[in-house]
């Protein structure tokens, strides 16, 4: 009989054998060997350690941690929750339960913002607003890439705020990023005061949530996923007030779902009910897969 995770039978000794053991326990995952090796690399503090230290004996304390990590991953807990961090735009950000794990696709939002700043006339430090900041990966990356910029992050969920605060401290940006707990930015002054407003809001339709992978459906916060019946509820909320917070020449930029760009065309569903009608038009940018990913509007 195949030993279970709770009754593993004879256990490995060497690092390389532990990785194979983990692969067997992760047979329900498509990339079981890669994930087992990545967990081992994180445990040993180096992505190359599974190769360079493969013949070493894994100490008992680390063996226990590895077994726990494998068990949690086999139960479909997100990899990045288990290791407590994720790489974004070349930097390591802390993540954990209660906060959306930043995706590589979201790096396109940062790139669009940086492109705007590169074209912006130099009129003092740019001011950035991140709505629904989560871990802070977007706004913190932007401040790190553009050292004169200052920002405000708005986030509602307490656990996400805790991780956001930790990441702000991790990068020493306490003096350049203010954090406000609230629902989007409705509590902010209506006077124009920002040069960039960014958001990766929830945009998955409510009826689609149950079909998502277990890592997302069962672990990531639904408040960061559920975009309402048509996936556009949060965009409508933000579009109702955000343009008034932008300075002339400022940029509003969203991440969107791959099938949502048409909703931002004149008369589109994302703009319905806005009074007065939303001025001007949006531009669409694609990701590396050619999917519509970023919507921008310049005031």
C-alpha positions in Angstrom: 0.0 0.0 0.0 1.3 3.5 -0.9 2.2 5.4 2.3 0.2 8.5 2.9 1.5 11.9 3.8 0.6 11.3 7.4 2.1 7.8 7.4 5.0 8.2 5.0 6.8 4.9 5.6 10.6 4.9 5.1 11.8 8.4 4.6 14.6 9.7 2.4 17.9 11.0 3.7 19.6 12.9 0.8 18.3 16.1 -0.6 17.9 14.6 -4.1 15.9 11.7 -2.7 13.6 14.0 -0.7 12.8 15.9 -3.9 11.8 12.6 -5.6 9.7 11.8 -2.5 8.0 15.2 -2.8 7.3 14.6 -6.5 5.5 11.4 -5.6 3.4 13.1 -3.0 2.5 15.8 -5.5 1.4 13.5 -8.2 -1.9 15.4 -8.4 -0.1 18.4 -9.8 1.0 18.9 -13.4 4.6 20.0 -12.5 5.1 17.8 -9.5 8.9 17.5 -9.8 9.4 21.2 -10.5 7.3 22.2 -7.6 9.1 19.7 -5.2 12.4 21.0 -6.4 11.4 24.6 -6.0 10.2 24.0 -2.4 13.5 22.4 -1.6 15.4 25.3 -3.1 13.4 27.7 -1.0 14.0 25.6 2.1 17.8 25.6 1.4 17.9 29.2 0.5 19.0 28.9 -3.1 17.4 27.9 -6.3 20.5 26.0 -7.3 20.8 24.1 -4.0 18.8 21.1 -5.2 21.6 20.4 -7.7 24.7 21.6 -5.8 23.7 19.9 -2.5 21.7 17.0 -3.9 23.9 14.4 -2.2 23.9 16.0 1.2 21.8 14.6 4.1 18.9 16.8 4.9 18.9 17.6 8.7 15.9 16.3 10.6 14.5 19.8 11.4 14.5 20.7 7.7 13.1 17.4 6.7 10.1 18.0 9.0 9.5 21.4 7.3 9.8 20.0 3.9 7.3 17.3 4.6 4.9 19.9 6.0 5.3 22.0 2.9 4.7 19.1 0.6 1.6 18.1 2.5 0.2 21.6 2.3 1.0 21.9 -1.4 -0.7 18.5 -2.1 -3.8 19.9 -0.5 -3.6 22.7 -3.1 -2.5 25.5 -0.8 -0.8 28.1 -3.1 2.9 27.6 -3.5 3.6 31.3 -2.6 1.6 31.1 0.6 3.6 28.2 1.7 7.0 29.9 1.1 5.7 33.3 2.2 7.0 35.3 -0.8 6.7 35.9 -4.5 9.0 37.4 -7.1 7.5 40.5 -8.8 9.4 42.8 -11.2 12.7 41.3 -10.0 12.1 41.8 -6.3 10.8 39.6 -3.5 7.6 40.5 -1.8 6.0 38.9 1.2 2.6 37.3 0.7 0.3 35.1 2.7 -3.3 34.1 3.3 -5.6 37.1 3.0 -3.8 38.7 0.1 -3.9 38.1 -3.6 -0.6 36.7 -5.0 0.8 39.1 -7.6 0.8 37.5 -11.0 3.5 38.1 -13.7 0.8 39.6 -15.9 0.4 42.5 -13.5 4.0 43.6 -14.2 2.5 45.0 -17.4 0.6 47.5 -15.3 3.8 48.7 -13.7 5.4 48.9 -17.1 2.6 51.1 -18.5 2.9 53.4 -15.5 6.7 53.7 -16.0 6.2 54.5 -19.7 3.8 57.3 -18.7 6.3 58.7 -16.3 9.1 58.6 -18.9 6.9 60.7 -21.2 5.7 63.1 -18.4 7.1 66.6 -18.2 9.4 67.0 -15.2 7.1 69.0 -12.9 8.1 67.8 -9.5 7.8 64.4 -7.9 4.9 62.3 -9.4 2.1 61.3 -7.0 0.7 57.8 -7.3 -2.5 56.3 -6.0 -2.9 52.5 -5.9 -6.6 51.4 -5.3 -6.9 48.0 -3.7 -3.2 47.7 -3.1 -3.1 44.2 -1.6 0.5 43.2 -0.9 1.6 46.6 -2.3 3.6 45.0 -5.1 2.4 47.5 -7.7 2.8 50.8 -5.9 6.0 49.7 -4.1 7.6 48.6 -7.3 6.7 51.9 -9.0 8.3 53.9 -6.1 11.4 51.8 -6.2 11.7 52.2 -10.0 11.0 55.9 -9.8 12.9 57.2 -6.7 11.3 60.7 -6.7 7.7 59.4 -6.7 5.5 59.4 -3.6 2.3 57.4 -3.2 -0.8 56.5 -1.4 -2.1 52.9 -1.1 -5.8 52.2 -0.3 -6.7 48.8 1.0 -9.7 47.5 3.0 -8.8 44.0 4.2 -6.9 43.9 7.6 -4.7 41.0 6.6 -3.7 42.6 3.3 -2.9 45.8 5.2 -0.6 43.8 7.5 1.3 42.3 4.6 1.4 45.7 2.8 2.9 47.3 5.9 5.5 44.6 6.1 6.5 45.0 2.5 6.7 48.8 2.9 9.1 48.3 5.7 11.0 45.6 3.8 11.9 48.2 1.1 12.3 51.1 3.5 9.5 53.2 1.9 7.7 54.3 5.0 8.4 58.0 4.2 7.2 57.7 0.6 4.1 55.6 0.8 1.0 56.4 2.9 -1.5 53.7 3.6 -5.2 54.3 4.1 -7.8 51.7 5.1 -10.9 52.2 3.1 -13.1 51.1 0.2 -11.4 52.2 -3.0 -10.7 56.0 -2.8 -14.0 57.5 -2.0 -12.8 59.0 1.2 -10.1 61.1 -0.6 -10.4 64.7 -1.4 -12.2 65.5 -4.7 -9.4 67.9 -5.6 -7.0 66.7 -8.4 -3.8 65.6 -6.6 -2.4 62.5 -8.4 -0.4 62.0 -11.6 -1.1 58.2 -11.7 -4.0 56.1 -10.5 -3.5 52.4 -10.7 -5.6 49.4 -9.8 -5.8 45.7 -10.3 -9.4 45.3 -9.0 -11.4 42.1 -8.7 -12.6 41.4 -12.3 -13.8 37.7 -12.3 -17.5 37.2 -12.8 -19.2 35.8 -9.7 -20.5 32.8 -11.5 -17.0 31.8 -12.6 -15.5 31.7 -9.2 -16.5 28.1 -8.5 -14.6 27.0 -11.7 -11.3 28.4 -10.6 -8.3 26.2 -9.7 -8.4 25.1 -6.0 -5.4 27.3 -5.2 -7.4 30.4 -6.1 -10.9 29.3 -5.3 -10.2 27.8 -1.9 -7.4 30.0 -0.6 -7.1 33.5 -2.1 -9.5 36.1 -0.7 -12.8 36.3 -2.6 -12.8 40.0 -2.0 -9.8 40.3 -4.4 -11.4 38.1 -7.0 -15.2 38.7 -7.2 -16.0 41.5 -9.7 -19.7 41.1 -9.5 -22.2 39.6 -12.0 -20.4 40.8 -15.1 -16.9 41.2 -13.6 -17.1 45.0 -14.0 -18.6 46.3 -10.7 -15.3 47.6 -9.3 -14.4 49.4 -12.5 -17.7 51.3 -12.4 -17.1 52.3 -8.8 -13.6 53.6 -9.5 -14.5 55.4 -12.7 -17.2 57.3 -10.9 -14.6 59.2 -8.9 -11.1 58.5 -10.0 -10.8 61.0 -12.9 -11.6 63.8 -10.5 -8.5 62.9 -8.5 -6.2 63.1 -11.5 -4.1 66.2 -12.4 -4.3 67.3 -16.0 -2.1 64.9 -18.1 -2.4 62.2 -15.4 -3.0 58.6 -16.2 -5.6 56.1 -15.0 -4.5 52.5 -15.6 -6.3 49.2 -14.8 -5.5 45.5 -15.2 -8.4 43.8 -16.9 -9.5 40.3 -17.8 -8.6 39.1 -21.3 -12.2 39.5 -22.6 -13.1 42.8 -21.0 -11.5 45.5 -23.3 -14.7 45.9 -25.3 -16.5 46.9 -22.1 -14.4 50.1 -22.0 -15.3 51.2 -25.5 -17.8 54.1 -25.8 -21.2 52.7 -24.7 -19.5 49.7 -23.1 -20.7 47.9 -20.0 -18.0 49.3 -17.8 -19.1 52.8 -18.5 -22.8 52.3 -18.2 -24.6 54.3 -15.6 -21.7 56.9 -15.2 -23.1 60.4 -15.0 -21.8 62.4 -16.8 -20.7 60.1 -19.5 -17.0 59.1 -19.3 -15.0 61.5 -21.4 -12.4 60.5 -24.0 -11.4 56.9 -24.8 -9.3 54.1 -23.4 -6.2 52.6 -24.9 -5.6 48.8 -24.7 -2.3 47.1 -24.1 -1.6 43.4 -24.5 0.5 41.0 -22.4 3.3 38.8 -23.7 0.6 36.2 -24.7 -1.2 38.8 -26.9 -4.1 39.0 -24.5 -5.7 42.3 -23.7 -4.4 43.1 -20.2 -4.1 46.8 -19.5 -6.6 49.7 -20.0 -5.3 53.3 -19.8 -7.0 56.7 -19.9 -5.1 60.0 -20.0 -6.8 63.1 -18.6 
